[in-house]
């Protein structure tokens, strides 16, 4: 039996390089450091956190990326407790969301009591208001149709349109999948997005009956809840988590380097060589020497790192490129289905928004607006309302899978102008240009959602290829699925696998 002191000594001899400082990378670094390993984190950008980032608008510090986390599984809460910041957890206001772009009526409250927008009762007043009487009667046919192929449909969009009609799919389900997953209902895998729905469909004989059954059984994570009810946030913003992780890593003496993009990684005997750009002061002797024969100012030099193991915690396209030689089975490709999302955050002096006319946010019927969603942050989060000091914060989201963000080709000024016009339309309030106090634009590439058809097989194949290489692990949303509730436990489990091989084998 190996003594604990021997295991600790083995751990202390190991050096792990983590490539990428998003949440997955920070969790991986923490898990390795906890057992005494020396850890270096190399982040390409000038800040860690990945999709969690901060912006300051006229002195107000706000989330510019992810603003909340899903409560499912309890994994995020457990981490917050470990870090001593679970007292900062806050719940969103119960105001509910609206749906904009509905043909014939414009906007209406998003119906409650459904699952992914699928209603349990198509004649429910808030449902019928959106799909009309014709849509309600068409959806009711689901109750009287023979079962036939029940339980065998993978595509959520096809299942909904076949059973309940196009209006339910396009006006109720599509706004939810586009807003939540940045994907069309036709691309969503029923079994992943709504576990148990197909089985309940077979049991009850109808799709609406299946939704009602899941709601009553409490098996659906979001059934019978208003959108947003299954998430929580942090007082002060989600960057509170990033700050806490950084402080914890500092206690473990983890070296975190930003502005250090990795150029290459390669097997080196039983270990690894990692080549990264190291920032250099432009006035230093190194920079002056390297620039002697060039008109260009040198601000970085290549630096090599030797490691016993490497954790790759970057986006899919970057990971496949870096691992092209080390993991031949992980073929690099430019055809990575990853939505490019832009969020424009607006700080507004607009008293007309005081009564929160459209609740905590708005989803849009695809094709009706250039924005896919809007969050009225000061209506949704009490801490944002306090920080804004009587003003309003609105986040407007653009872009979805297969649909570039409408702001992509615009400069910052034009992007904020477009966001203001969209906010005015979605909230049903005239927001004059003079109402805009400040704006911030944030762009990020969202990993393909785990619920997209074929994604599970794609992820499994990639992970299997990585795990076949000694001393290598890969974490992040492209392997775990989007959201902290998936990224955190996945990074913990994958890093634990790597730790065991380094210490025990």
C-alpha positions as CSV (number, residue, x, y, z in Angstrom):
1,X,0.0,0.0,0.0
2,X,1.4,3.4,-1.0
3,X,1.8,5.8,1.9
4,X,0.2,9.3,1.7
5,X,3.6,10.9,2.1
6,X,4.9,9.0,-0.9
7,X,1.9,10.1,-3.0
8,X,2.4,13.7,-1.9
9,X,6.1,13.5,-2.8
10,X,5.2,12.2,-6.3
11,X,2.7,15.0,-6.8
12,X,5.2,17.7,-5.8
13,X,7.5,16.4,-8.6
14,X,4.9,17.0,-11.3
15,X,4.5,20.1,-13.4
16,X,1.2,20.6,-15.3
17,X,0.7,23.3,-17.9
18,X,-2.9,24.4,-18.4
19,X,-3.5,26.0,-21.8
20,X,-6.5,28.4,-21.4
21,X,-7.7,30.5,-18.5
22,X,-11.5,30.1,-18.9
23,X,-13.4,28.5,-16.1
24,X,-12.6,25.0,-17.3
25,X,-8.9,25.8,-17.2
26,X,-9.0,27.5,-13.8
27,X,-10.8,24.5,-12.4
28,X,-8.3,22.1,-13.9
29,X,-5.4,24.2,-12.4
30,X,-7.0,24.2,-9.0
31,X,-7.6,20.4,-9.0
32,X,-4.0,19.7,-9.8
33,X,-2.6,22.3,-7.4
34,X,-4.8,21.0,-4.5
35,X,-2.7,17.8,-4.4
36,X,0.6,19.7,-4.5
37,X,1.5,19.7,-8.2
38,X,3.2,22.7,-9.7
39,X,0.9,24.3,-12.2
40,X,1.3,27.0,-14.8
41,X,-1.7,28.5,-16.6
42,X,-1.1,30.1,-20.0
43,X,-4.0,32.4,-21.2
44,X,-3.8,34.0,-24.7
45,X,-5.9,37.1,-23.9
46,X,-5.2,39.8,-21.4
47,X,-7.6,38.4,-18.8
48,X,-8.8,35.0,-17.5
49,X,-12.4,34.0,-17.2
50,X,-13.4,33.1,-20.7
51,X,-17.1,33.8,-21.3
52,X,-17.2,35.4,-17.8
53,X,-16.0,38.9,-18.2
54,X,-16.5,42.3,-16.6
55,X,-17.3,45.7,-18.2
56,X,-17.6,49.1,-16.6
57,X,-20.2,51.6,-17.9
58,X,-20.0,55.1,-16.4
59,X,-18.6,53.7,-13.1
60,X,-21.0,50.7,-12.9
61,X,-19.3,47.3,-13.0
62,X,-21.4,44.7,-14.8
63,X,-21.3,41.3,-16.3
64,X,-20.4,41.5,-20.0
65,X,-20.6,37.8,-20.7
66,X,-22.3,35.0,-18.7
67,X,-24.5,36.6,-16.0
68,X,-25.9,33.5,-14.3
69,X,-25.5,29.7,-13.8
70,X,-27.9,26.8,-14.0
71,X,-28.7,25.3,-10.6
72,X,-29.1,21.7,-11.9
73,X,-26.8,19.2,-10.2
74,X,-25.7,21.6,-7.5
75,X,-22.1,21.6,-8.9
76,X,-21.7,25.3,-9.1
77,X,-23.2,25.9,-5.7
78,X,-20.7,23.3,-4.2
79,X,-17.8,25.2,-5.8
80,X,-19.0,28.5,-4.5
81,X,-19.2,27.0,-1.0
82,X,-15.7,25.7,-1.3
83,X,-14.5,29.2,-2.3
84,X,-16.4,30.8,0.5
85,X,-18.6,33.0,-1.7
86,X,-21.9,31.0,-1.6
87,X,-23.3,33.9,0.5
88,X,-23.2,36.0,-2.6
89,X,-25.7,33.8,-4.5
90,X,-28.8,35.6,-5.6
91,X,-32.0,34.6,-7.4
92,X,-33.5,36.5,-10.3
93,X,-36.7,38.4,-9.9
94,X,-39.8,36.4,-10.6
95,X,-41.0,38.8,-13.3
96,X,-41.0,36.3,-16.1
97,X,-40.1,36.9,-19.8
98,X,-41.9,38.0,-22.9
99,X,-42.0,36.9,-26.5
100,X,-41.6,39.5,-29.3
101,X,-42.2,39.2,-33.0
102,X,-45.5,37.2,-32.7
103,X,-47.5,37.6,-36.0
104,X,-50.6,39.6,-35.5
105,X,-50.0,40.6,-31.9
106,X,-46.4,41.8,-31.6
107,X,-45.4,40.8,-28.1
108,X,-46.9,38.8,-25.2
109,X,-45.8,37.1,-22.0
110,X,-44.0,33.8,-22.6
111,X,-46.4,31.0,-21.5
112,X,-45.7,29.2,-18.3
113,X,-46.1,25.5,-17.5
114,X,-44.4,24.1,-20.6
115,X,-41.1,22.4,-21.5
116,X,-38.7,24.1,-23.9
117,X,-41.8,26.1,-25.1
118,X,-43.9,22.9,-25.7
119,X,-47.3,23.6,-24.0
120,X,-49.0,21.0,-21.8
121,X,-52.3,22.6,-22.7
122,X,-52.6,24.4,-26.1
123,X,-55.8,26.0,-25.1
124,X,-54.2,27.7,-22.1
125,X,-54.9,31.5,-22.5
126,X,-51.3,32.6,-22.7
127,X,-50.5,29.8,-25.2
128,X,-53.6,30.4,-27.4
129,X,-52.8,34.1,-27.5
130,X,-49.5,33.4,-29.3
131,X,-50.5,30.5,-31.6
132,X,-54.1,31.6,-32.2
133,X,-57.2,29.4,-32.3
134,X,-56.1,27.6,-35.5
135,X,-52.7,26.8,-33.9
136,X,-54.4,25.6,-30.7
137,X,-56.8,23.3,-32.6
138,X,-53.9,22.0,-34.7
139,X,-51.9,21.3,-31.5
140,X,-54.9,19.5,-30.0
141,X,-54.7,16.9,-32.8
142,X,-51.7,15.6,-30.9
143,X,-54.1,14.3,-28.3
144,X,-56.2,12.3,-30.8
145,X,-53.6,11.2,-33.3
146,X,-52.6,7.5,-33.2
147,X,-49.2,6.8,-31.6
148,X,-47.5,5.4,-34.7
149,X,-43.8,6.4,-34.4
150,X,-44.0,7.8,-31.0
151,X,-40.8,7.7,-29.1
152,X,-38.5,7.4,-32.0
153,X,-37.9,11.0,-33.2
154,X,-34.5,12.6,-32.5
155,X,-35.1,16.1,-33.8
156,X,-37.1,18.3,-31.4
157,X,-38.3,20.5,-34.3
158,X,-39.6,17.6,-36.3
159,X,-41.2,16.0,-33.3
160,X,-43.1,19.2,-32.3
161,X,-44.2,20.1,-35.9
162,X,-45.4,16.5,-36.5
163,X,-47.3,16.2,-33.3
164,X,-48.5,19.8,-32.6
165,X,-47.9,21.8,-35.8
166,X,-45.6,24.5,-37.1
167,X,-47.0,27.4,-35.0
168,X,-46.0,25.7,-31.8
169,X,-42.6,24.9,-33.2
170,X,-42.0,28.4,-34.7
171,X,-43.7,30.7,-32.2
172,X,-43.1,28.9,-28.9
173,X,-40.2,26.4,-29.2
174,X,-37.9,28.2,-31.7
175,X,-37.6,31.4,-29.5
176,X,-36.6,29.2,-26.5
177,X,-34.0,27.1,-28.3
178,X,-32.5,30.0,-30.2
179,X,-32.4,32.1,-27.1
180,X,-31.0,29.4,-24.8
181,X,-29.0,27.2,-27.2
182,X,-28.4,29.5,-30.1
183,X,-29.8,26.7,-32.3
184,X,-32.9,25.9,-34.3
185,X,-35.4,23.3,-32.9
186,X,-34.6,21.0,-35.9
187,X,-31.0,20.7,-34.7
188,X,-31.8,19.9,-31.1
189,X,-31.7,16.3,-29.8
190,X,-34.8,15.5,-27.9
191,X,-33.2,13.1,-25.5
192,X,-30.4,15.5,-24.6
193,X,-32.4,18.7,-24.3
194,X,-35.4,17.0,-22.6
195,X,-34.4,13.7,-21.0
196,X,-37.4,11.4,-20.6
197,X,-39.7,13.3,-23.0
198,X,-39.7,10.5,-25.6
199,X,-40.4,7.8,-22.9
200,X,-43.2,9.9,-21.5
201,X,-44.6,10.4,-25.0
202,X,-44.8,6.7,-25.5
203,X,-46.4,6.3,-22.0
204,X,-49.0,9.0,-22.4
205,X,-49.7,8.8,-26.1
206,X,-49.3,12.5,-26.8
207,X,-46.6,15.2,-26.7
208,X,-48.7,17.6,-24.6
209,X,-49.5,14.7,-22.2
210,X,-45.8,13.9,-22.0
211,X,-45.0,17.5,-21.0
212,X,-47.7,17.4,-18.4
213,X,-46.5,14.1,-17.0
214,X,-42.9,15.3,-16.7
215,X,-44.1,18.5,-15.0
216,X,-46.2,16.6,-12.5
217,X,-43.5,14.1,-11.8
218,X,-40.9,16.9,-11.3
219,X,-38.6,15.1,-13.7
220,X,-38.1,18.0,-16.1
221,X,-35.6,20.5,-14.8
222,X,-37.3,23.5,-16.3
223,X,-40.9,22.2,-16.6
224,X,-43.6,24.3,-15.0
225,X,-41.2,27.2,-14.3
226,X,-40.9,30.6,-15.8
227,X,-37.8,31.0,-17.9
228,X,-34.9,32.0,-15.7
229,X,-36.3,30.2,-12.6
230,X,-33.6,27.5,-12.8
231,X,-30.7,29.9,-12.7
232,X,-28.9,31.9,-10.1
233,X,-26.4,34.7,-10.1
234,X,-23.8,36.4,-7.8
235,X,-24.2,39.7,-6.1
236,X,-21.5,41.8,-7.9
237,X,-21.5,39.7,-11.0
238,X,-20.2,36.3,-12.1
239,X,-16.7,37.7,-12.2
240,X,-16.8,37.3,-8.4
241,X,-16.3,33.6,-9.1
242,X,-13.3,34.3,-11.3
243,X,-11.7,36.6,-8.7
244,X,-12.3,33.9,-6.0
245,X,-10.7,31.2,-8.2
246,X,-7.7,33.4,-8.9
247,X,-7.2,34.1,-5.2
248,X,-7.4,30.4,-4.5
249,X,-4.9,29.6,-7.2
250,X,-2.6,32.3,-5.7
251,X,-2.8,30.5,-2.3
252,X,-1.8,27.3,-4.1
253,X,1.1,29.2,-5.8
254,X,-0.2,28.6,-9.3
255,X,1.5,30.8,-11.9
256,X,-1.1,32.4,-14.1
257,X,0.2,34.1,-17.2
258,X,-2.0,36.2,-19.5
259,X,-1.2,37.5,-22.9
260,X,0.7,34.3,-23.5
261,X,-0.8,32.5,-26.5
262,X,0.5,29.0,-27.0
263,X,2.1,28.4,-30.4
264,X,2.7,24.6,-30.2
265,X,2.7,21.6,-27.9
266,X,4.6,18.4,-28.5
267,X,5.5,15.1,-26.8
268,X,9.0,15.2,-25.4
269,X,10.0,11.7,-24.1
270,X,7.6,11.0,-21.2
271,X,6.6,14.6,-20.9
272,X,5.7,17.6,-23.0
273,X,7.2,20.8,-24.4
274,X,4.9,23.8,-24.7
275,X,5.9,26.9,-26.7
276,X,4.1,30.1,-25.8
277,X,4.5,33.8,-26.5
278,X,5.9,35.6,-23.4
279,X,5.0,39.3,-23.0
280,X,8.0,41.6,-23.1
281,X,8.3,45.2,-22.1
282,X,8.9,47.1,-25.4
283,X,11.6,49.1,-23.8
284,X,13.5,46.1,-22.5
285,X,16.9,45.0,-23.9
286,X,15.3,41.8,-25.3
287,X,12.8,43.7,-27.3
288,X,15.3,46.2,-28.6
289,X,17.7,43.4,-29.6
290,X,15.0,41.5,-31.5
291,X,13.8,44.7,-33.2
292,X,17.3,45.8,-34.3
293,X,16.8,44.5,-37.9
294,X,13.2,45.3,-38.1
295,X,10.9,48.3,-38.3
296,X,8.3,46.4,-36.1
297,X,8.1,46.8,-32.4
298,X,8.6,43.5,-30.6
299,X,6.3,42.9,-27.6
300,X,6.6,39.1,-27.2
301,X,9.2,36.4,-27.5
302,X,8.8,32.6,-27.6
303,X,9.3,30.7,-24.4
304,X,9.4,27.0,-23.8
305,X,7.8,25.1,-20.9
306,X,8.6,21.6,-19.9
307,X,5.7,19.7,-18.3
308,X,4.8,16.2,-17.1
309,X,1.2,16.8,-18.3
310,X,-0.8,19.3,-20.3
311,X,-4.5,20.3,-19.9
312,X,-5.9,21.9,-23.1
313,X,-8.7,24.3,-22.0
314,X,-9.4,26.3,-25.2
315,X,-12.2,26.4,-27.8
316,X,-12.6,23.5,-30.2
317,X,-11.0,25.0,-33.2
318,X,-7.9,26.1,-31.3
319,X,-7.7,22.7,-29.5
320,X,-7.8,20.7,-32.7
321,X,-5.1,22.9,-34.2
322,X,-2.8,22.7,-31.2
323,X,-3.3,18.9,-30.9
324,X,-2.9,18.1,-34.6
325,X,0.5,16.4,-34.2
326,X,0.0,15.0,-30.7
327,X,-3.4,13.5,-31.4
328,X,-3.6,12.6,-35.1
329,X,-7.2,11.3,-34.5
330,X,-8.3,14.8,-33.5
331,X,-8.4,16.1,-37.1
332,X,-8.2,19.9,-37.3
333,X,-11.2,21.4,-39.1
334,X,-12.5,24.9,-40.0
335,X,-16.0,23.5,-40.1
336,X,-16.7,23.8,-36.4
337,X,-20.4,24.6,-35.8
338,X,-19.8,27.2,-33.1
339,X,-22.2,30.3,-32.9
340,X,-20.5,33.7,-32.8
341,X,-22.4,35.7,-30.2
342,X,-22.3,39.4,-29.6
343,X,-23.8,41.0,-26.5
344,X,-24.2,44.8,-26.4
345,X,-24.8,46.1,-22.9
346,X,-26.6,49.5,-22.6
347,X,-26.7,51.8,-19.6
348,X,-29.8,53.9,-20.1
349,X,-31.4,56.9,-18.4
350,X,-34.9,55.9,-19.3
351,X,-37.6,56.3,-16.6
352,X,-40.2,54.7,-18.9
353,X,-38.5,51.4,-18.1
354,X,-39.1,51.7,-14.4
355,X,-42.2,49.5,-14.4
356,X,-40.3,46.7,-16.3
357,X,-42.8,46.7,-19.2
358,X,-41.6,43.4,-20.6
359,X,-40.6,41.6,-17.4
360,X,-37.0,40.5,-17.0
361,X,-36.3,39.9,-20.6
362,X,-37.5,39.2,-24.1
363,X,-37.1,36.3,-26.5
364,X,-37.8,36.8,-30.2
365,X,-39.5,34.7,-32.8
366,X,-36.7,33.8,-35.3
367,X,-36.8,36.1,-38.3
368,X,-38.8,38.8,-36.6
369,X,-36.0,40.9,-35.2
370,X,-32.2,41.1,-35.8
371,X,-31.6,40.5,-32.0
372,X,-32.3,37.0,-30.7
373,X,-32.9,38.1,-27.1
374,X,-32.8,40.9,-24.5
375,X,-32.3,40.9,-20.8
376,X,-33.6,43.8,-18.7
377,X,-30.8,43.3,-16.1
378,X,-32.1,46.0,-13.7
379,X,-35.4,44.2,-13.6
380,X,-33.9,40.8,-13.3
381,X,-31.2,41.3,-10.7
382,X,-31.6,43.4,-7.6
383,X,-27.8,44.0,-7.3
384,X,-27.7,45.5,-10.8
385,X,-30.6,47.8,-9.9
386,X,-28.7,49.0,-6.9
387,X,-25.5,49.5,-8.8
388,X,-27.2,51.4,-11.6
389,X,-28.5,54.0,-9.2
390,X,-31.9,54.7,-10.8
391,X,-30.7,54.1,-14.4
392,X,-31.4,50.9,-16.4
393,X,-29.1,48.2,-17.8
394,X,-30.2,46.2,-20.8
395,X,-28.3,43.5,-22.6
396,X,-29.1,42.8,-26.2
397,X,-27.9,39.5,-27.8
398,X,-27.1,38.9,-31.4
399,X,-26.1,35.8,-33.4
400,X,-27.0,32.1,-33.5
401,X,-25.7,28.9,-35.1
402,X,-25.6,29.4,-38.8
403,X,-26.6,33.1,-38.4
404,X,-23.8,35.7,-37.9
405,X,-24.5,38.5,-35.5
406,X,-26.1,41.5,-37.1
407,X,-23.5,43.6,-35.3
408,X,-20.5,41.7,-36.7
409,X,-19.7,44.1,-39.5
410,X,-20.4,47.3,-37.5
411,X,-18.1,49.5,-35.5
412,X,-18.8,50.0,-31.8
413,X,-20.9,53.1,-32.3
414,X,-23.1,51.6,-35.0
415,X,-23.5,48.4,-32.9
416,X,-24.7,50.3,-29.9
417,X,-27.1,52.3,-32.1
418,X,-28.6,49.1,-33.5
419,X,-28.8,47.6,-30.0
420,X,-30.7,50.7,-28.8
421,X,-33.2,50.4,-31.6
422,X,-33.7,46.7,-31.0
423,X,-34.2,47.4,-27.3
424,X,-36.8,50.0,-28.0
425,X,-38.7,47.6,-30.3
426,X,-38.4,44.6,-28.0
427,X,-39.4,46.5,-24.8
428,X,-42.2,48.5,-26.5
429,X,-40.8,51.8,-25.2
430,X,-39.4,54.7,-27.2
431,X,-35.8,55.0,-26.3
432,X,-34.2,58.1,-27.7
433,X,-30.5,58.3,-28.5
434,X,-30.2,60.8,-25.7
435,X,-31.2,58.0,-23.2
436,X,-28.0,56.1,-23.9
437,X,-25.5,56.9,-21.1
438,X,-22.8,54.3,-22.1
439,X,-22.5,51.0,-24.0
440,X,-20.2,48.0,-24.1
441,X,-19.8,45.4,-26.8
442,X,-18.6,41.9,-26.1
443,X,-18.0,39.1,-28.6
444,X,-17.4,35.4,-28.0
445,X,-17.6,32.1,-29.8
446,X,-20.1,29.8,-28.1
447,X,-19.3,26.1,-28.1
448,X,-21.8,23.9,-29.9
449,X,-24.5,23.1,-27.4
450,X,-24.5,19.5,-26.0
451,X,-28.1,19.2,-27.1
452,X,-27.4,19.6,-30.8
453,X,-27.9,16.4,-32.8
454,X,-24.6,14.6,-33.3
455,X,-22.8,16.6,-30.7
456,X,-22.6,13.8,-28.2
457,X,-20.9,11.5,-30.6
458,X,-18.6,14.2,-31.7
459,X,-17.6,15.0,-28.2
460,X,-17.1,11.3,-27.2
461,X,-14.8,10.7,-30.2
462,X,-12.7,13.7,-29.4
463,X,-12.4,12.9,-25.7
464,X,-11.5,9.3,-26.5
465,X,-8.8,10.4,-28.8
466,X,-7.3,12.8,-26.2
467,X,-7.5,10.3,-23.3
468,X,-5.5,7.7,-25.4
469,X,-2.5,10.0,-25.2
470,X,-0.5,9.8,-21.9
471,X,-0.3,12.9,-19.8
472,X,-2.9,14.8,-21.8
473,X,-6.4,16.1,-20.9
474,X,-8.9,18.4,-22.5
475,X,-11.7,20.4,-20.9
476,X,-14.1,23.1,-21.7
477,X,-17.6,23.8,-23.1
478,X,-16.9,22.1,-26.5
479,X,-16.5,18.8,-24.7
480,X,-18.7,19.3,-21.6
481,X,-21.5,21.3,-23.1
482,X,-22.2,25.0,-22.5
483,X,-22.8,26.5,-19.1
484,X,-21.0,26.3,-15.7
485,X,-23.2,23.5,-14.5
486,X,-21.7,21.3,-17.2
487,X,-18.1,22.7,-17.5
488,X,-17.3,22.6,-13.8
489,X,-18.0,18.9,-13.0
490,X,-16.6,17.8,-16.4
491,X,-13.3,19.7,-15.8
492,X,-13.1,18.3,-12.2
493,X,-13.7,14.7,-13.4
494,X,-11.3,14.9,-16.4
495,X,-8.5,16.5,-14.3
496,X,-9.0,13.8,-11.6
497,X,-8.4,11.2,-14.2
498,X,-5.1,13.0,-15.2
499,X,-4.0,13.3,-11.6
500,X,-4.5,9.6,-10.9
501,X,-2.4,8.6,-13.9
502,X,0.4,11.1,-12.9
503,X,0.5,10.0,-9.2
504,X,-0.6,6.4,-9.2
505,X,0.7,5.1,-12.5
